[in-house]
Amino acid sequence: MKKIFLLFAMALLGFASIGQQPNPDVIKQWYLHAITIDGIDYSPADYGFYPDIVFEENGGIVNFVIETPNSVGCLFENIDFSENPAFFQLLENWNCLTQLKCLDGPEGPCNQIYGMHADFYFNTLQTPLNYTLTYNEDETQTLVVVNNDGDTSLYGSEPLLSTPSFSETPFAVYPNPVSETLFISSENNIVQRISVFSINGKLILSEKGNTQQLDVSALSHGLYFLEIASENKTAIQKFIKR
């Protein structure tokens, strides 16, 4: 009897962990800065198209909106949230406003980046999506979402600008992989801030000013996001610490 009661209590605790209200700072539009699928990194800047997601609150209910190649918006209603641990879950009560967004064919850059981003969510419906919200020193915020397949989407509260962008300007981060010192060079941009995030979105270190090198010797081995901010421009790159 005690065992049955204990299992029942544990089940109640499990149900109590979802259905919570999220951090209010999550409720906004988020712009995709980078996405990692099956260990391969992709940047919207390389495709020239910039997906986003939106969390919106209506009467205490949180909805989620995502664009796909064949719609201007797919709405997931009344999504489940948990704050400890932090995750949200998309149920299958969704509908899309059907209207072609990408007209460049299935192999075109629009279809590729929007399709990849949509699959990140649609392929893991009804499973927890872990997320981390980070507050940056320049008053922007970073949201990292990790799905059940271990893929990662990194978003910023500000758009990833592309004109002009680091991808159009001589810019390099080396060596990669790195053991001790990471060097950053850019011919036409003055770096104002460099931040390093873990794969789960935790801010590891940050440097202000025109930094051209970064000591990463104290970092544990693994994969990291490097966010480089210049005036009105932001670039995201990954590096491996070995």
C-alpha positions as CSV (number, residue, x, y, z in Angstrom):
1,M,0.0,0.0,0.0
2,K,2.8,2.4,0.9
3,K,4.5,1.6,-2.5
4,I,1.3,2.4,-4.4
5,F,0.9,5.7,-2.5
6,L,4.5,6.7,-3.2
7,L,4.1,6.0,-6.9
8,F,0.9,8.1,-6.9
9,A,2.7,11.0,-5.1
10,M,5.6,10.9,-7.6
11,A,3.1,11.0,-10.5
12,L,1.5,14.0,-9.0
13,L,4.8,15.7,-8.6
14,G,5.6,14.9,-12.3
15,F,2.3,16.5,-13.4
16,A,2.9,19.5,-11.2
17,S,6.2,20.2,-12.9
18,I,4.4,21.3,-16.1
19,G,1.7,23.8,-16.7
20,Q,3.7,26.5,-15.0
21,Q,4.1,30.1,-16.2
22,P,7.4,30.8,-17.9
23,N,9.8,33.5,-17.1
24,P,8.1,36.7,-18.5
25,D,11.3,37.5,-20.4
26,V,10.8,34.5,-22.6
27,I,7.5,35.9,-23.9
28,K,8.6,37.7,-27.1
29,Q,9.9,37.2,-30.6
30,W,13.3,35.4,-30.8
31,Y,15.6,35.5,-33.9
32,L,17.5,32.5,-35.0
33,H,21.3,33.1,-34.8
34,A,22.6,29.5,-35.2
35,I,21.3,26.0,-35.4
36,T,23.1,22.7,-35.0
37,I,21.6,19.5,-36.5
38,D,23.4,16.1,-36.1
39,G,26.5,17.9,-35.0
40,I,26.7,20.2,-38.0
41,D,26.5,24.0,-37.5
42,Y,24.3,26.2,-39.8
43,S,24.0,30.0,-39.8
44,P,21.0,31.8,-41.3
45,A,23.5,34.4,-42.7
46,D,24.8,31.7,-45.0
47,Y,21.4,31.3,-46.5
48,G,20.2,34.9,-46.5
49,F,16.9,34.0,-44.7
50,Y,16.2,34.5,-41.0
51,P,13.7,32.2,-39.2
52,D,12.3,33.2,-35.9
53,I,9.9,32.0,-33.2
54,V,7.4,33.8,-31.0
55,F,6.1,33.1,-27.6
56,E,2.9,35.0,-27.0
57,E,0.7,35.1,-23.9
58,N,-3.1,35.5,-24.0
59,G,-5.2,35.3,-20.9
60,G,-2.6,33.2,-19.0
61,I,-2.2,30.8,-21.9
62,V,1.1,30.7,-23.8
63,N,1.1,30.0,-27.5
64,F,4.1,29.3,-29.8
65,V,4.4,30.4,-33.4
66,I,7.0,29.2,-36.0
67,E,7.3,29.8,-39.7
68,T,7.7,26.9,-42.2
69,P,8.6,26.9,-45.9
70,N,4.9,26.5,-46.7
71,S,3.4,28.8,-44.2
72,V,3.7,32.3,-42.8
73,G,3.0,30.9,-39.3
74,C,2.2,27.7,-37.5
75,L,0.5,28.2,-34.2
76,F,0.9,25.8,-31.3
77,E,-1.8,26.6,-28.7
78,N,-1.5,26.3,-24.9
79,I,2.0,24.9,-24.7
80,D,3.3,23.3,-21.5
81,F,6.0,25.0,-19.5
82,S,8.2,24.0,-16.6
83,E,10.7,26.3,-14.9
84,N,12.6,23.8,-12.7
85,P,14.0,22.3,-14.8
86,A,13.4,24.8,-17.6
87,F,11.7,23.2,-20.5
88,F,8.6,23.6,-22.7
89,Q,6.6,21.0,-24.7
90,L,4.7,21.4,-28.0
91,L,1.6,19.3,-28.2
92,E,-0.1,18.3,-31.5
93,N,-2.8,20.9,-31.3
94,W,-1.4,23.1,-34.0
95,N,-2.5,24.7,-37.3
96,C,-0.7,26.6,-40.0
97,L,-1.8,29.5,-42.1
98,T,-1.0,28.0,-45.5
99,Q,0.8,30.4,-47.8
100,L,4.0,29.7,-49.6
101,K,6.9,31.4,-47.9
102,C,9.7,29.9,-50.0
103,L,9.5,30.0,-53.8
104,D,13.0,28.9,-54.6
105,G,12.3,25.1,-54.8
106,P,13.0,22.3,-52.3
107,E,16.8,22.7,-52.7
108,G,16.8,26.5,-52.5
109,P,18.3,28.4,-49.5
110,C,15.0,29.5,-48.2
111,N,13.5,26.0,-48.1
112,Q,16.7,24.6,-46.6
113,I,17.0,26.9,-43.6
114,Y,13.2,27.3,-42.9
115,G,12.7,23.5,-43.3
116,M,15.7,22.7,-41.1
117,H,14.4,25.1,-38.4
118,A,10.8,23.8,-38.6
119,D,12.0,20.1,-38.4
120,F,13.8,21.0,-35.2
121,Y,10.4,21.3,-33.6
122,F,8.1,19.1,-35.6
123,N,10.3,16.1,-35.4
124,T,10.2,16.2,-31.6
125,L,6.6,17.0,-30.8
126,Q,5.3,16.0,-27.3
127,T,8.9,15.7,-26.0
128,P,10.6,18.2,-23.6
129,L,12.5,21.0,-25.2
130,N,15.1,22.2,-22.7
131,Y,15.9,25.9,-22.8
132,T,18.3,28.4,-21.2
133,L,17.8,32.1,-21.0
134,T,20.9,34.3,-20.6
135,Y,21.1,38.0,-19.9
136,N,24.0,39.7,-21.7
137,E,25.9,42.8,-20.6
138,D,24.6,44.9,-23.5
139,E,21.0,44.3,-22.3
140,T,20.2,41.8,-25.0
141,Q,19.2,38.2,-24.2
142,T,20.1,34.8,-25.6
143,L,17.8,31.8,-25.7
144,V,19.2,28.3,-26.4
145,V,16.7,25.5,-27.0
146,V,17.9,21.8,-27.1
147,N,15.5,19.2,-28.4
148,N,15.2,15.5,-27.6
149,D,17.6,14.6,-30.4
150,G,20.3,16.7,-28.9
151,D,20.1,19.3,-31.7
152,T,20.5,23.0,-30.6
153,S,18.9,26.3,-31.8
154,L,20.4,29.5,-30.5
155,Y,18.3,32.7,-30.6
156,G,18.9,36.3,-29.8
157,S,16.4,39.0,-28.7
158,E,17.8,41.1,-31.5
159,P,17.9,40.1,-35.2
160,L,21.1,38.7,-36.7
161,L,21.9,41.5,-39.1
162,S,23.3,40.6,-42.5
163,T,24.1,43.9,-44.3
164,P,26.9,44.4,-43.7
165,S,27.7,41.3,-41.8
166,F,30.7,39.4,-40.6
167,S,30.1,36.9,-43.3
168,E,30.7,39.6,-45.9
169,T,33.7,41.0,-44.2
170,P,37.1,39.3,-43.7
171,F,36.7,37.7,-40.4
172,A,38.4,34.7,-38.7
173,V,38.4,32.8,-35.5
174,Y,41.4,30.5,-35.1
175,P,42.7,28.0,-34.3
176,N,39.7,25.8,-34.2
177,P,39.9,23.4,-32.3
178,V,41.8,25.4,-29.7
179,S,43.7,24.5,-26.6
180,E,44.7,27.8,-25.0
181,T,44.3,31.0,-26.9
182,L,41.6,31.8,-29.4
183,F,42.4,34.6,-31.9
184,I,39.7,36.9,-33.5
185,S,40.5,39.0,-36.5
186,S,38.3,41.4,-38.5
187,E,39.6,43.9,-41.1
188,N,36.6,46.3,-41.2
189,N,34.8,45.8,-37.8
190,I,35.8,46.9,-34.4
191,V,34.8,44.2,-31.9
192,Q,32.9,45.6,-28.9
193,R,32.1,42.4,-27.0
194,I,32.9,38.7,-27.1
195,S,30.9,36.1,-25.2
196,V,31.3,32.4,-24.9
197,F,28.3,30.2,-24.2
198,S,28.1,26.5,-23.4
199,I,26.2,24.2,-25.7
200,N,23.3,24.6,-23.2
201,G,23.3,28.4,-23.4
202,K,25.1,29.2,-20.2
203,L,27.3,32.3,-20.3
204,I,30.8,31.1,-19.6
205,L,32.9,34.3,-20.1
206,S,32.6,37.7,-21.6
207,E,35.1,40.3,-22.7
208,K,34.4,44.0,-23.6
209,G,36.4,46.1,-25.9
210,N,38.3,45.5,-29.1
211,T,39.4,42.0,-28.0
212,Q,41.6,40.1,-30.5
213,Q,42.4,37.1,-28.4
214,L,40.7,35.1,-25.7
215,D,42.2,32.8,-23.1
216,V,40.1,29.6,-23.2
217,S,42.6,27.3,-21.4
218,A,40.4,27.0,-18.3
219,L,37.4,25.8,-20.3
220,S,36.4,22.1,-20.2
221,H,36.8,20.1,-23.4
222,G,33.8,20.4,-25.7
223,L,31.8,22.5,-28.1
224,Y,31.0,26.2,-27.4
225,F,29.2,29.2,-29.0
226,L,31.3,32.3,-29.6
227,E,29.2,35.5,-30.0
228,I,31.0,38.5,-31.4
229,A,29.3,41.9,-31.3
230,S,30.3,45.0,-33.2
231,E,28.3,48.2,-33.7
232,N,24.8,47.0,-35.0
233,K,26.2,43.6,-36.0
234,T,26.4,40.2,-34.3
235,A,28.0,37.0,-35.5
236,I,27.8,33.6,-34.0
237,Q,30.5,31.0,-34.5
238,K,31.3,27.7,-32.8
239,F,34.6,26.4,-31.6
240,I,35.9,23.2,-30.0
241,K,38.0,23.3,-26.9
242,R,40.4,20.4,-26.8
